[in-house]
Amino acid sequence: MRTTHTPPRSIRVPDEVWDAAKAEAERRGETVTDAVLRFLRRYSKTPR
């Protein structure tokens, strides 16, 4: 089986937005990465 490596990405996010997103992600039991991926998949209409 082949392992796919996903390279890290960088984005700039104001602290107040990041802190609120991180708190909401924790409340939902997920990571900010999970939330960003969900948004980007919907935004780009790319299937999993």
C-alpha positions, 0 to 999 in steps of 0.5 A: 500500500502506498502512503500519501504525504500531504504537505503542510500549508500556511495561511494567515488568520487574525488571532481573534478568528483563530481563537474563536474557530479553535474553541468551536472546533474543540466544542465539536470534538474536532480540529481546526484542520477538520473544519477547514478541510470540510469547508474547502471540500464544500467550497471547491465541490471536491469529493473526499 
